[in-house]
């Protein structure tokens, strides 16, 4: 199992800028979110069902992974405007 200190609030702190990365089952993101399974893929992102280990109930949540062409700082700033 991987343990990655990935900052979801920082667009420059990407998992892998050189190629697409598929988050695998049981992957631990930001030392908090355990990936359960991939739900779907669209033109903008991949969506995963995850478990929030930082919440009291360990509730389920969705994780969106931006496609490489949308993961840069300019794309991040543009999406925040919307």
Protein Blocks (a to p, Z undefined) as FASTA:
>chain_A
ZZddddfklmklcfblmbccdddehiaehhlaccfbdfbdcfkbccdddddfkbmnlpac
ddddddfklmpmklmmmmmmZZ
